Amino acid sequence: MNINEKILQILKDLNSEYFTAKQLRSLLGVKSTAERQIVAEALQNLQQNCEVIFDERNRHYRLPREGELGVAEFQGNARGFGFLIRQDGGDLFVPASKTGGAFHKDKVLYCRTAGTEDEAAVVKVVERGLTQIVGTYDKSNNARFVIPDEKRFASDVYVQPKKDLNAKNGQKVVVKINVYPSAGKGKPEGEITHILGFPDEKNVDMMSVAQSYGLSLDFGEKCALRAQKMPASVLPKDLQGRRDLRGKTVFTIDGDDAKDLDDAVSVSLNGDGTFVLGVHIADVSHYVKPSDDIDKEAFARATSVYFPETVFPMLPRELSNGICSLYEGVDRLTLSCEMTIDKNGRVLDGDVFTSVINSRHRLTYGEVQAFFNGSKEIAERYADIKDDLLLMRRLAEILQKKRAKRGNIEFTSKEVRFVHDEKGNVTDVKLVESDFAHQLIEEFMIAANETVAEYAEACEYPFVYRVHEKPAEDKLSVLLALLKGLGINVKRSAEIHNSVLQDALMQAEKTPYFNLVNDVMLRTMQKAKYSDENIGHFGLASKCYCHFTSPIRRYPDLTVHRVLKTAISGKMTEKALNAYKEMVFDAAKQSSMREKIADEAERKADDVKKCAYAQNIVGQSFKAVISGVTERGIFAELPNTVEGFISVDKLGGYFKFNPALFCLYNDGARYALGDEIEITFAGVNKAACKIDFDLAD
């Protein structure tokens, strides 16, 4: 037993919670100066590893208490302080004096501060979170620094001598961090690895965002070589053991510019009035084998990321836009889920099997919606599938009613598209409308996702579920206070149910506050994630759900396919079960993490584009709705989702803030969440990605 182990054993045996170094030396029988030094070094080592706590209030040592220590992600702030983002929730505040040399995104070991509810100190950095930073190169005054775009990374990065790639002052660059300062003293040091260009050059803004989040169009040499060996068409040997659906009426419905077509549909009516819905998904797992070079890259990315005009795909284009994409008129390998559904939308039977299809048509949402709206031209163009489309509409309406009845919460989507001129400048921001054609495909995909998830759960196979927990109580209380203030009646029981929030949203549709309630309710919801344990999906009011329908662009779907194919082929041995237990756990964890990064990157890319749009209309006025209220001022949002801030000093006079009613007020004026106002674009801070508004005259 070494000295550290002896000290810990003595402490565990002591009745007293606190002890001094002198007491410990006595218990150890220390007499000489050399032995005293050994004990002092051991105590210091135990402190560094958080096995022993030194309490500064009474200058005593003690063992750590339960819940006092933990590991979390450090989220920095430009003003020096930070927060600890813990997996189990309950974020902790870290004062600037107690960040312990941590930078934004670092994984840290922390110790909670005694006598406080939500404060902690960083004990040590476990793992650095960022290895590269995107920023602006500054070599004025004989100094060479990169000023980060990410303001939460609260330090410039010193560029080491002769490692700037001859970048010019003011250019956007990528700097690799080679040295972090010890104990937080000094600045990180690194070398420039990429020069992106000057900020006003075409596409530099988008590539800056992509590099900030580690996104790349390059798949690496090994992965690229493997992709190049993929067949351009389905080989005869690939058809063995598959159900041949090439004679069946199957087609795809996607966006106008979609190239990764991973789902096709079919429908028929039985003599007893039941429907047979077929959802046929690209069999990516046939081409991407576990742990091959493409699979390793796909796991690392875990999802495709969609920027305006650019896609960072999960799979190389030879697969995503090639052999796996369900193009019109070519044979493609698929994994099919056929469901028998009654007139009430209940799935009576489900069958999952490997198949081969030949898509009859490549339709767009716009074409399908035009057909539903009565377009004769579209009806003539797709005369051979006209009856199929009408039958699909009937079935989708039935499925919608069923989901609404069980409490599904239908949020309004706020996806946007950007309009550019011939020079690439953003001239407009438009909302993408979710018409019935979109909803039809959504209903069919949800039905398939539930069917395969229920099958896997019933068989107790390891699986990747898509789960969504109930709203946190504190956020729910804020939402309920808002609803009460708006006169929306909410029947609250001990435990919130989906239908309660669904009903509140339906009530809000009859008021001017629908968009406000929709947005606040959306923010109240927990983030959906992937898990190897099924806990249901609150938002969809689904007891069992997964993602099965997009293996070209989501890794969980690819993992789900592998489990299903092993099961239906009768090869789910004990060995396979054990292997899948580890595989689904890793896939769920990695995919949840990468999905969060992808969401942040996509939001940032949209915000950058919105700032580019705002720059061109400074001085113009528009109607907007107050979308946020703080002590510092109000946020206002245009119908196209462009949001800006009006500081309280621009509102005129002194204002009080009422957090319960989400408003700023004084004797002469009141600005509350949901109020309509007229704003003028005042300016844009591109570096901070923020838009400033003024109240219109």
LINNORNOR-V972126 format. One line per field, one symbol per residue. ss: DSSP state (H for helix, E for strand, L for the rest). Layout:
# LINNORNOR-V972126
ss: ???
This chain:
# LINNORNOR-V972126
ss: LLHHHHHHHHHHHLLLLLELHHHHHHHHLLLLHHHHHHHHHHHHHHHHLLLLEEELLLLEEELLLLLLEEEEEEEELLLLLEEEELLLLLLEEELHHHLLLLLLLLEEEEEELLLLLLEEEEEEEEELLLLEEEEEEELHHHLLEEEELLLLLLLLEEELLLLLLLLLLLEEEEEEEEELLHHHLLLEEEEEEEEEEELLLLLHHHHHHHHHLLLLLLLLHHHHHHHHLLLLLLLHHHHLLLEELLLLLLEEEELLLLLLLLEEEEEEELLLLLEEEEEEEELHHHLLLLLLHHHHHHHHHLELEEELLEEELLLLHHHHHHHLLLLELLEEEEEEEEEEELLLLLEEEEEEEEEEEEELLEEEHHHHHHHHLLLHHHHHHLHHHHHHHHHHHHHHHHHHHHHHHHLLLLLLLLLEEEEELLLLLEEEEEELLLLHHHHHHHHHHHHHHHHHHHHHHHHLLLLLEEEELLLLHHHHHHHHHHHHHLLLLLLLLLLLLHHHHHHHHHHHLLLLLHHHHHHHHHHHLLLLEEELLLLLELLLLELLLLLLLLLLLEHHHHHHHHHHHHHHLLLLLHHHHHHHHHHHHHHHHHHHHHHHHHHHHHHHHHHHHHHHHHHLLLLLEEEEEEEEEELLEEEEELLLLLEEEEEHHHHLLLLEEELLLLEEELLLLEEELLLEEEEEEEEEELLLLEEEEEELL
